[in-house]
Amino acid sequence: MRVLIAFDKFKDALTARDACRVASATLAKCQPTWEIETAPLADGGDGFCDMLTGYVDGTFHSAKVTGPTGEAVTARFGIVSKIQLHKFAQALLGFQTITQKIAIIEMAECSGIALTPVYGRSPWNTSSAGLGELITAAIQHGAQGAVIGLGGSATHDLALGALERLGVSFIDANGVVVPGSPTPDTWSKIERIDPSRSTLPANFEIRLACDVENPLLGPSGAAAVFGPQKGLFPERFEEIESLTQKMAKRLCDACAAEPGTMKIPGTGAAGGAAFGLKVGLGATIVSGYELVKTWINLAPKFENAQCVITGEGRFDASSLHGKGPGALALETVQAEKQLLVLAGSLGEIENTPFSQNCLIAISPPDMPLEDALKATSTNISLVLRSAFE
């Protein structure tokens, strides 16, 4: 039997690489004659920098930057050489010849929701300023372009905080620069945006890795879908939606961009950061899963496999909308290969093209979350032994 093990992270428990390692070791003991390959997955969130940088033996760096609520945080980023990338990854990214050193930046490292308190979270005053500072730090380390993973953000500021740190000015009705990082609770003071003093090098290229298809506005937009988990109360949705539309229009006017950009799938990612970085910095959105797939040259491993084992911390309906394990599960079924999906917990999934027998929650239903997180490695091993011994 030829088996491919391709996990994403089990959040707060195991990285993707560790989950693959545990599963591979367990399966090798159960079936020592089987051929086992591993391929850690990642979306644009936690683990993105670690996986992409580590896979091609890039270098890790860190910088002290401004966290989402204004506190100082230490954020890590990677630097990789373009010549180290597989030719398919190079083609997908489409960097110009001049771009040889690429920064791998994870928004969750500097502006992530995990950096905010569980209670009292608010999208009104969280900022992506640290993202702009991290881009600057990468440039100082020689980066000529960047791949930014947009998952796990705490913000709904259209990345205006990042733009402000990169030299973009926000002007009030009197022609005076509004001080500080522009967050939704200060947007009403801003009448005009001036990008003329941007400090970003002219040829610096940015690619945005995300696996959501949400536009900026509307019932499937940034505020409607992601706002509640960031502390947005339902009674203030219309207020922040209206302000978002106004600020997005001002940014389009300042950068000579079409307002229709707000409707492009993916622009709602990370509280509209994808929109702001696309319009303000000329960034290009790419599929996080497709990027990882080409980065680790997953295709031949998948083609060789007779059985695919994948999964993540939680597998639910959202997993089937562009996320790595869900996309891989769908491809496995379409290729008529054996599939097993392991997750810390399972959500309700309707109309799946694969049998529910393929889906296994590794944590006992009566196990407290804290205990389940600590036992993730053990639970993965127990399930695999039960399935394959």
FITI-458072 format. One record per residue (C-alpha): residue number from 1; residue in three letters; chain; x, y, z. Coordinates in steps of 0.1 Angstrom, whole numbers, plus 2048, in hexadecimal, padded with zeros to 3 digits. Layout:
! residues N
+------+------+-------+-----+-----+-----+
: resi : resn : chain :  c1 :  c2 :  c3 :
+------+------+-------+-----+-----+-----+
:  NUM :  Ala :     A :   X :   Y :   Z :
...
+------+------+-------+-----+-----+-----+
//
This chain:
! residues 389
+------+------+-------+-----+-----+-----+
: resi : resn : chain :  c1 :  c2 :  c3 :
+------+------+-------+-----+-----+-----+
:    1 :  Met :     A : 800 : 800 : 800 :
:    2 :  Arg :     A : 80D : 823 : 7F7 :
:    3 :  Val :     A : 801 : 83D : 80F :
:    4 :  Leu :     A : 802 : 863 : 80F :
:    5 :  Ile :     A : 7FF : 875 : 831 :
:    6 :  Ala :     A : 7F7 : 899 : 82C :
:    7 :  Phe :     A : 7EA : 8AC : 84B :
:    8 :  Asp :     A : 7E5 : 8D0 : 851 :
:    9 :  Lys :     A : 7EB : 8DD : 875 :
:   10 :  Phe :     A : 7D6 : 8D2 : 893 :
:   11 :  Lys :     A : 7D4 : 8F5 : 8A1 :
:   12 :  Asp :     A : 7E1 : 8FA : 8C4 :
:   13 :  Ala :     A : 7ED : 8D5 : 8C4 :
:   14 :  Leu :     A : 803 : 8CB : 8A7 :
:   15 :  Thr :     A : 813 : 8DB : 889 :
:   16 :  Ala :     A : 80D : 8CC : 867 :
:   17 :  Arg :     A : 830 : 8BD : 866 :
:   18 :  Asp :     A : 82C : 8AE : 889 :
:   19 :  Ala :     A : 80A : 89F : 881 :
:   20 :  Cys :     A : 819 : 88F : 861 :
:   21 :  Arg :     A : 836 : 882 : 875 :
:   22 :  Val :     A : 820 : 872 : 890 :
:   23 :  Ala :     A : 80A : 861 : 876 :
:   24 :  Ser :     A : 827 : 855 : 861 :
:   25 :  Ala :     A : 838 : 845 : 87F :
:   26 :  Thr :     A : 818 : 834 : 88B :
:   27 :  Leu :     A : 810 : 827 : 869 :
:   28 :  Ala :     A : 833 : 81A : 863 :
:   29 :  Lys :     A : 830 : 805 : 883 :
:   30 :  Cys :     A : 80E : 7F8 : 879 :
:   31 :  Gln :     A : 817 : 7F0 : 855 :
:   32 :  Pro :     A : 83D : 7EF : 851 :
:   33 :  Thr :     A : 83B : 7E4 : 82D :
:   34 :  Trp :     A : 826 : 801 : 822 :
:   35 :  Glu :     A : 835 : 81E : 80E :
:   36 :  Ile :     A : 82E : 83E : 821 :
:   37 :  Glu :     A : 833 : 862 : 815 :
:   38 :  Thr :     A : 82B : 882 : 828 :
:   39 :  Ala :     A : 821 : 8A4 : 81C :
:   40 :  Pro :     A : 819 : 8BE : 837 :
:   41 :  Leu :     A : 7FF : 8D7 : 82C :
:   42 :  Ala :     A : 7F8 : 8FB : 835 :
:   43 :  Asp :     A : 7DF : 916 : 82D :
:   44 :  Gly :     A : 7E7 : 93B : 832 :
:   45 :  Gly :     A : 7E4 : 938 : 857 :
:   46 :  Asp :     A : 7F8 : 92A : 874 :
:   47 :  Gly :     A : 816 : 915 : 868 :
:   48 :  Phe :     A : 817 : 925 : 845 :
:   49 :  Cys :     A : 839 : 935 : 84B :
:   50 :  Asp :     A : 848 : 917 : 85D :
:   51 :  Met :     A : 83D : 8FE : 842 :
:   52 :  Leu :     A : 846 : 912 : 823 :
:   53 :  Thr :     A : 867 : 91F : 830 :
:   54 :  Gly :     A : 872 : 8FE : 840 :
:   55 :  Tyr :     A : 869 : 8E9 : 822 :
:   56 :  Val :     A : 882 : 8FA : 80B :
:   57 :  Asp :     A : 89C : 900 : 827 :
:   58 :  Gly :     A : 897 : 925 : 828 :
:   59 :  Thr :     A : 8A3 : 93B : 844 :
:   60 :  Phe :     A : 88E : 947 : 861 :
:   61 :  His :     A : 88F : 96A : 86F :
:   62 :  Ser :     A : 87B : 97D : 889 :
:   63 :  Ala :     A : 872 : 9A1 : 890 :
:   64 :  Lys :     A : 861 : 9B4 : 8AC :
:   65 :  Val :     A : 842 : 9C4 : 89D :
:   66 :  Thr :     A : 821 : 9D3 : 8A8 :
:   67 :  Gly :     A : 806 : 9B9 : 8B1 :
:   68 :  Pro :     A : 7E2 : 9BC : 8A8 :
:   69 :  Thr :     A : 7D8 : 9CF : 8C8 :
:   70 :  Gly :     A : 7F7 : 9E4 : 8C9 :
:   71 :  Glu :     A : 80E : 9CF : 8DE :
:   72 :  Ala :     A : 831 : 9C5 : 8D3 :
:   73 :  Val :     A : 834 : 9A1 : 8C6 :
:   74 :  Thr :     A : 850 : 98D : 8B7 :
:   75 :  Ala :     A : 846 : 980 : 895 :
:   76 :  Arg :     A : 859 : 967 : 880 :
:   77 :  Phe :     A : 85D : 967 : 85A :
:   78 :  Gly :     A : 871 : 953 : 841 :
:   79 :  Ile :     A : 888 : 95B : 824 :
:   80 :  Val :     A : 88A : 942 : 807 :
:   81 :  Ser :     A : 89C : 943 : 7E6 :
:   82 :  Lys :     A : 886 : 940 : 7C7 :
:   83 :  Ile :     A : 89E : 927 : 7B7 :
:   84 :  Gln :     A : 896 : 90F : 7D4 :
:   85 :  Leu :     A : 872 : 90D : 7CA :
:   86 :  His :     A : 863 : 8F3 : 7B4 :
:   87 :  Lys :     A : 85D : 8FF : 791 :
:   88 :  Phe :     A : 837 : 8FC : 795 :
:   89 :  Ala :     A : 838 : 912 : 7B4 :
:   90 :  Gln :     A : 84D : 92C : 7A1 :
:   91 :  Ala :     A : 833 : 92C : 785 :
:   92 :  Leu :     A : 816 : 930 : 79D :
:   93 :  Leu :     A : 826 : 94D : 7AF :
:   94 :  Gly :     A : 830 : 95D : 78E :
:   95 :  Phe :     A : 84B : 973 : 79E :
:   96 :  Gln :     A : 860 : 987 : 786 :
:   97 :  Thr :     A : 885 : 97E : 77F :
:   98 :  Ile :     A : 891 : 99A : 796 :
:   99 :  Thr :     A : 880 : 98A : 7B4 :
:  100 :  Gln :     A : 898 : 96F : 7C1 :
:  101 :  Lys :     A : 895 : 972 : 7E7 :
:  102 :  Ile :     A : 871 : 96D : 7F4 :
:  103 :  Ala :     A : 864 : 974 : 816 :
:  104 :  Ile :     A : 84B : 95B : 825 :
:  105 :  Ile :     A : 834 : 96F : 83C :
:  106 :  Glu :     A : 818 : 962 : 852 :
:  107 :  Met :     A : 7FE : 97C : 85C :
:  108 :  Ala :     A : 7F5 : 968 : 87A :
:  109 :  Glu :     A : 818 : 96E : 888 :
:  110 :  Cys :     A : 814 : 993 : 88A :
:  111 :  Ser :     A : 7EF : 99B : 888 :
:  112 :  Gly :     A : 7DF : 97A : 892 :
:  113 :  Ile :     A : 7C0 : 974 : 8A6 :
:  114 :  Ala :     A : 7D4 : 95D : 8BD :
:  115 :  Leu :     A : 7E6 : 97D : 8C8 :
:  116 :  Thr :     A : 7C6 : 98C : 8D6 :
:  117 :  Pro :     A : 7B3 : 983 : 8F6 :
:  118 :  Val :     A : 797 : 96A : 8F2 :
:  119 :  Tyr :     A : 77F : 982 : 904 :
:  120 :  Gly :     A : 77B : 9A5 : 8F8 :
:  121 :  Arg :     A : 787 : 9A0 : 8D4 :
:  122 :  Ser :     A : 77C : 9BB : 8BD :
:  123 :  Pro :     A : 782 : 9C2 : 897 :
:  124 :  Trp :     A : 77D : 9E7 : 89E :
:  125 :  Asn :     A : 7A0 : 9EE : 8AC :
:  126 :  Thr :     A : 7B7 : 9D2 : 8A1 :
:  127 :  Ser :     A : 7D1 : 9DB : 888 :
:  128 :  Ser :     A : 7E7 : 9CA : 86D :
:  129 :  Ala :     A : 803 : 9E3 : 874 :
:  130 :  Gly :     A : 81A : 9C7 : 87D :
:  131 :  Leu :     A : 816 : 9B8 : 85B :
:  132 :  Gly :     A : 824 : 9D7 : 84B :
:  133 :  Glu :     A : 841 : 9D7 : 864 :
:  134 :  Leu :     A : 848 : 9B2 : 85C :
:  135 :  Ile :     A : 849 : 9B9 : 837 :
:  136 :  Thr :     A : 862 : 9D5 : 83E :
:  137 :  Ala :     A : 877 : 9BD : 853 :
:  138 :  Ala :     A : 877 : 9A4 : 836 :
:  139 :  Ile :     A : 882 : 9BE : 81E :
:  140 :  Gln :     A : 89F : 9C8 : 835 :
:  141 :  His :     A : 8A9 : 9A3 : 834 :
:  142 :  Gly :     A : 8AC : 9A5 : 80E :
:  143 :  Ala :     A : 889 : 999 : 804 :
:  144 :  Gln :     A : 87F : 9A4 : 7E1 :
:  145 :  Gly :     A : 85C : 996 : 7E3 :
:  146 :  Ala :     A : 845 : 985 : 7FC :
:  147 :  Val :     A : 82B : 96A : 800 :
:  148 :  Ile :     A : 813 : 973 : 81B :
:  149 :  Gly :     A : 7FC : 959 : 82C :
:  150 :  Leu :     A : 7DC : 96B : 836 :
:  151 :  Gly :     A : 7CC : 952 : 84E :
:  152 :  Gly :     A : 7C4 : 957 : 872 :
:  153 :  Ser :     A : 7C3 : 97D : 873 :
:  154 :  Ala :     A : 7B4 : 992 : 88F :
:  155 :  Thr :     A : 7AD : 9B0 : 87A :
:  156 :  His :     A : 792 : 9C0 : 864 :
:  157 :  Asp :     A : 7A7 : 9DE : 859 :
:  158 :  Leu :     A : 7AB : 9D6 : 834 :
:  159 :  Ala :     A : 7D1 : 9D4 : 83B :
:  160 :  Leu :     A : 7D0 : 9FA : 83E :
:  161 :  Gly :     A : 7E6 : 9F7 : 85D :
:  162 :  Ala :     A : 800 : 9E5 : 848 :
:  163 :  Leu :     A : 7FD : 9FF : 82D :
:  164 :  Glu :     A : 802 : A1B : 847 :
:  165 :  Arg :     A : 822 : A0B : 853 :
:  166 :  Leu :     A : 82E : A09 : 82F :
:  167 :  Gly :     A : 82A : A2F : 82A :
:  168 :  Val :     A : 806 : A33 : 81F :
:  169 :  Ser :     A : 7F6 : A52 : 82E :
:  170 :  Phe :     A : 7D2 : A56 : 83A :
:  171 :  Ile :     A : 7C5 : A7A : 838 :
:  172 :  Asp :     A : 7A8 : A8A : 84B :
:  173 :  Ala :     A : 790 : AA5 : 83E :
:  174 :  Asn :     A : 7A9 : AC1 : 847 :
:  175 :  Gly :     A : 7C5 : AB1 : 833 :
:  176 :  Val :     A : 7D7 : AA5 : 852 :
:  177 :  Val :     A : 7E5 : A82 : 855 :
:  178 :  Val :     A : 7D0 : A6D : 86E :
:  179 :  Pro :     A : 7EA : A60 : 887 :
:  180 :  Gly :     A : 7EE : A3B : 890 :
:  181 :  Ser :     A : 7E3 : A1C : 87F :
:  182 :  Pro :     A : 7C1 : A1F : 86E :
:  183 :  Thr :     A : 7A8 : A06 : 87D :
:  184 :  Pro :     A : 782 : A06 : 877 :
:  185 :  Asp :     A : 77C : A1A : 897 :
:  186 :  Thr :     A : 790 : A37 : 887 :
:  187 :  Trp :     A : 786 : A33 : 863 :
:  188 :  Ser :     A : 76B : A4E : 866 :
:  189 :  Lys :     A : 787 : A68 : 869 :
:  190 :  Ile :     A : 797 : A5F : 848 :
:  191 :  Glu :     A : 78D : A72 : 829 :
:  192 :  Arg :     A : 7A9 : A69 : 811 :
:  193 :  Ile :     A : 7C6 : A50 : 80D :
:  194 :  Asp :     A : 7E8 : A5A : 7FF :
:  195 :  Pro :     A : 7FE : A3D : 7F4 :
:  196 :  Ser :     A : 818 : A54 : 7E4 :
:  197 :  Arg :     A : 832 : A4F : 800 :
:  198 :  Ser :     A : 831 : A29 : 801 :
:  199 :  Thr :     A : 852 : A1A : 80C :
:  200 :  Leu :     A : 84D : 9F9 : 7FA :
:  201 :  Pro :     A : 867 : 9F4 : 7DF :
:  202 :  Ala :     A : 859 : 9F9 : 7BC :
:  203 :  Asn :     A : 860 : 9D6 : 7B1 :
:  204 :  Phe :     A : 856 : 9C4 : 7D1 :
:  205 :  Glu :     A : 83D : 9A9 : 7C8 :
:  206 :  Ile :     A : 823 : 99B : 7E0 :
:  207 :  Arg :     A : 80F : 97B : 7DE :
:  208 :  Leu :     A : 7F2 : 975 : 7F6 :
:  209 :  Ala :     A : 7EB : 951 : 800 :
:  210 :  Cys :     A : 7C8 : 94B : 80B :
:  211 :  Asp :     A : 7AE : 92F : 808 :
:  212 :  Val :     A : 78E : 943 : 80C :
:  213 :  Glu :     A : 779 : 950 : 7EF :
:  214 :  Asn :     A : 766 : 96B : 802 :
:  215 :  Pro :     A : 763 : 98D : 7F2 :
:  216 :  Leu :     A : 768 : 9AC : 807 :
:  217 :  Leu :     A : 744 : 9B5 : 80C :
:  218 :  Gly :     A : 721 : 9A5 : 80F :
:  219 :  Pro :     A : 713 : 987 : 820 :
:  220 :  Ser :     A : 732 : 972 : 818 :
:  221 :  Gly :     A : 74A : 98F : 81D :
:  222 :  Ala :     A : 765 : 995 : 837 :
:  223 :  Ala :     A : 74F : 9A5 : 853 :
:  224 :  Ala :     A : 732 : 98D : 84E :
:  225 :  Val :     A : 746 : 96D : 84F :
:  226 :  Phe :     A : 765 : 975 : 863 :
:  227 :  Gly :     A : 75A : 992 : 878 :
:  228 :  Pro :     A : 748 : 97E : 893 :
:  229 :  Gln :     A : 767 : 96A : 89C :
:  230 :  Lys :     A : 77A : 98A : 8A0 :
:  231 :  Gly :     A : 761 : 999 : 8B8 :
:  232 :  Leu :     A : 748 : 9AB : 8A1 :
:  233 :  Phe :     A : 726 : 9AE : 8B0 :
:  234 :  Pro :     A : 708 : 9A8 : 898 :
:  235 :  Glu :     A : 6F9 : 9CA : 8A0 :
:  236 :  Arg :     A : 718 : 9DB : 893 :
:  237 :  Phe :     A : 71C : 9C8 : 873 :
:  238 :  Glu :     A : 70B : 9E2 : 85C :
:  239 :  Glu :     A : 721 : 9FD : 86B :
:  240 :  Ile :     A : 742 : 9EB : 864 :
:  241 :  Glu :     A : 736 : 9E0 : 842 :
:  242 :  Ser :     A : 72E : A04 : 838 :
:  243 :  Leu :     A : 74F : A10 : 845 :
:  244 :  Thr :     A : 761 : 9F4 : 833 :
:  245 :  Gln :     A : 751 : 9FD : 812 :
:  246 :  Lys :     A : 75A : A22 : 816 :
:  247 :  Met :     A : 77E : A1B : 81F :
:  248 :  Ala :     A : 782 : A02 : 803 :
:  249 :  Lys :     A : 775 : A1C : 7EA :
:  250 :  Arg :     A : 78D : A36 : 7F7 :
:  251 :  Leu :     A : 7AA : A1D : 7F3 :
:  252 :  Cys :     A : 79F : A15 : 7D0 :
:  253 :  Asp :     A : 79D : A3A : 7C7 :
:  254 :  Ala :     A : 7C0 : A40 : 7D6 :
:  255 :  Cys :     A : 7CF : A23 : 7C2 :
:  256 :  Ala :     A : 7BB : A27 : 7A2 :
:  257 :  Ala :     A : 7AC : A04 : 7A7 :
:  258 :  Glu :     A : 78A : 9F9 : 79C :
:  259 :  Pro :     A : 76F : 9F8 : 7B8 :
:  260 :  Gly :     A : 765 : 9D6 : 7A9 :
:  261 :  Thr :     A : 785 : 9C8 : 7BA :
:  262 :  Met :     A : 770 : 9C5 : 7D9 :
:  263 :  Lys :     A : 75C : 9AA : 7C8 :
:  264 :  Ile :     A : 77A : 994 : 7BF :
:  265 :  Pro :     A : 779 : 972 : 7D2 :
:  266 :  Gly :     A : 793 : 972 : 7EE :
:  267 :  Thr :     A : 794 : 997 : 7F4 :
:  268 :  Gly :     A : 781 : 992 : 814 :
:  269 :  Ala :     A : 79D : 97D : 823 :
:  270 :  Ala :     A : 7AD : 988 : 844 :
:  271 :  Gly :     A : 794 : 9A3 : 84A :
:  272 :  Gly :     A : 798 : 9B2 : 827 :
:  273 :  Ala :     A : 7BE : 9B1 : 829 :
:  274 :  Ala :     A : 7BF : 99F : 808 :
:  275 :  Phe :     A : 7AB : 9BD : 7F9 :
:  276 :  Gly :     A : 7C1 : 9D7 : 809 :
:  277 :  Leu :     A : 7E2 : 9C7 : 7FF :
:  278 :  Lys :     A : 7D6 : 9C0 : 7DC :
:  279 :  Val :     A : 7CA : 9E4 : 7D6 :
:  280 :  Gly :     A : 7E4 : 9F5 : 7EB :
:  281 :  Leu :     A : 803 : 9E1 : 7E3 :
:  282 :  Gly :     A : 7FA : 9CF : 7C2 :
:  283 :  Ala :     A : 7FA : 9AD : 7D3 :
:  284 :  Thr :     A : 7ED : 98E : 7C1 :
:  285 :  Ile :     A : 7D6 : 974 : 7D2 :
:  286 :  Val :     A : 7DF : 950 : 7CD :
:  287 :  Ser :     A : 7D0 : 930 : 7DB :
:  288 :  Gly :     A : 7E1 : 926 : 7FB :
:  289 :  Tyr :     A : 7DB : 901 : 7F5 :
:  290 :  Glu :     A : 7E6 : 902 : 7D1 :
:  291 :  Leu :     A : 806 : 915 : 7DC :
:  292 :  Val :     A : 80E : 8FB : 7F7 :
:  293 :  Lys :     A : 806 : 8DF : 7DF :
:  294 :  Thr :     A : 81F : 8EB : 7C5 :
:  295 :  Trp :     A : 838 : 8F6 : 7DF :
:  296 :  Ile :     A : 83B : 8D3 : 7ED :
:  297 :  Asn :     A : 836 : 8C3 : 7CB :
:  298 :  Leu :     A : 818 : 8AF : 7D8 :
:  299 :  Ala :     A : 80C : 8A3 : 7B6 :
:  300 :  Pro :     A : 824 : 885 : 7B1 :
:  301 :  Lys :     A : 81F : 87A : 7D5 :
:  302 :  Phe :     A : 7F9 : 87B : 7D1 :
:  303 :  Glu :     A : 7FB : 868 : 7B0 :
:  304 :  Asn :     A : 810 : 84D : 7BF :
:  305 :  Ala :     A : 7FA : 848 : 7DE :
:  306 :  Gln :     A : 7DE : 82E : 7E0 :
:  307 :  Cys :     A : 7D2 : 83C : 802 :
:  308 :  Val :     A : 7D2 : 860 : 80E :
:  309 :  Ile :     A : 7D0 : 869 : 833 :
:  310 :  Thr :     A : 7C9 : 88E : 839 :
:  311 :  Gly :     A : 7B8 : 8A5 : 853 :
:  312 :  Glu :     A : 7BC : 8C2 : 86B :
:  313 :  Gly :     A : 7B1 : 8CF : 88C :
:  314 :  Arg :     A : 78D : 8D3 : 881 :
:  315 :  Phe :     A : 77D : 8C6 : 861 :
:  316 :  Asp :     A : 75C : 8D5 : 858 :
:  317 :  Ala :     A : 749 : 8E4 : 83A :
:  318 :  Ser :     A : 762 : 900 : 837 :
:  319 :  Ser :     A : 77E : 8E6 : 831 :
:  320 :  Leu :     A : 76F : 8DE : 810 :
:  321 :  His :     A : 771 : 902 : 803 :
:  322 :  Gly :     A : 796 : 905 : 7F9 :
:  323 :  Lys :     A : 7A7 : 8F9 : 819 :
:  324 :  Gly :     A : 7C3 : 8E0 : 814 :
:  325 :  Pro :     A : 7B6 : 8C0 : 825 :
:  326 :  Gly :     A : 793 : 8C5 : 816 :
:  327 :  Ala :     A : 7A1 : 8CB : 7F3 :
:  328 :  Leu :     A : 7B7 : 8AD : 7F6 :
:  329 :  Ala :     A : 79B : 897 : 803 :
:  330 :  Leu :     A : 785 : 8A1 : 7E5 :
:  331 :  Glu :     A : 7A2 : 89A : 7CD :
:  332 :  Thr :     A : 7A7 : 878 : 7DD :
:  333 :  Val :     A : 783 : 86E : 7D9 :
:  334 :  Gln :     A : 783 : 87A : 7B5 :
:  335 :  Ala :     A : 7A2 : 865 : 7AE :
:  336 :  Glu :     A : 790 : 847 : 7BF :
:  337 :  Lys :     A : 7AB : 842 : 7D8 :
:  338 :  Gln :     A : 7A6 : 837 : 7FC :
:  339 :  Leu :     A : 7A1 : 855 : 814 :
:  340 :  Leu :     A : 7A3 : 85A : 839 :
:  341 :  Val :     A : 79D : 87C : 849 :
:  342 :  Leu :     A : 7A7 : 881 : 86D :
:  343 :  Ala :     A : 79D : 8A0 : 881 :
:  344 :  Gly :     A : 79D : 8AB : 8A5 :
:  345 :  Ser :     A : 778 : 8B3 : 8A0 :
:  346 :  Leu :     A : 760 : 8B0 : 884 :
:  347 :  Gly :     A : 745 : 8C9 : 87A :
:  348 :  Glu :     A : 725 : 8C1 : 867 :
:  349 :  Ile :     A : 72C : 8BD : 841 :
:  350 :  Glu :     A : 70F : 8B8 : 829 :
:  351 :  Asn :     A : 710 : 8A9 : 807 :
:  352 :  Thr :     A : 734 : 89D : 808 :
:  353 :  Pro :     A : 740 : 888 : 7EB :
:  354 :  Phe :     A : 751 : 870 : 802 :
:  355 :  Ser :     A : 744 : 858 : 81D :
:  356 :  Gln :     A : 740 : 864 : 840 :
:  357 :  Asn :     A : 754 : 844 : 849 :
:  358 :  Cys :     A : 773 : 856 : 83C :
:  359 :  Leu :     A : 770 : 871 : 857 :
:  360 :  Ile :     A : 77C : 86A : 87A :
:  361 :  Ala :     A : 77D : 881 : 898 :
:  362 :  Ile :     A : 79C : 876 : 8AB :
:  363 :  Ser :     A : 791 : 885 : 8CC :
:  364 :  Pro :     A : 779 : 872 : 8E2 :
:  365 :  Pro :     A : 758 : 886 : 8E4 :
:  366 :  Asp :     A : 759 : 889 : 90A :
:  367 :  Met :     A : 77E : 894 : 90B :
:  368 :  Pro :     A : 782 : 8B9 : 916 :
:  369 :  Leu :     A : 792 : 8CF : 8FC :
:  370 :  Glu :     A : 7B1 : 8D5 : 911 :
:  371 :  Asp :     A : 7B8 : 8B0 : 915 :
:  372 :  Ala :     A : 7B0 : 8A9 : 8F1 :
:  373 :  Leu :     A : 7CA : 8C2 : 8E5 :
:  374 :  Lys :     A : 7E4 : 8B2 : 8FB :
:  375 :  Ala :     A : 7DB : 890 : 8EE :
:  376 :  Thr :     A : 7DB : 898 : 8C9 :
:  377 :  Ser :     A : 7FA : 883 : 8C1 :
:  378 :  Thr :     A : 7ED : 866 : 8D5 :
:  379 :  Asn :     A : 7CA : 868 : 8C6 :
:  380 :  Ile :     A : 7D8 : 868 : 8A2 :
:  381 :  Ser :     A : 7EC : 849 : 8AA :
:  382 :  Leu :     A : 7CF : 837 : 8BA :
:  383 :  Val :     A : 7B8 : 83E : 89C :
:  384 :  Leu :     A : 7D2 : 833 : 883 :
:  385 :  Arg :     A : 7DA : 813 : 896 :
:  386 :  Ser :     A : 7B5 : 80B : 898 :
:  387 :  Ala :     A : 7B0 : 811 : 873 :
:  388 :  Phe :     A : 7CF : 7FF : 865 :
:  389 :  Glu :     A : 7DD : 7E5 : 87D :
+------+------+-------+-----+-----+-----+
//
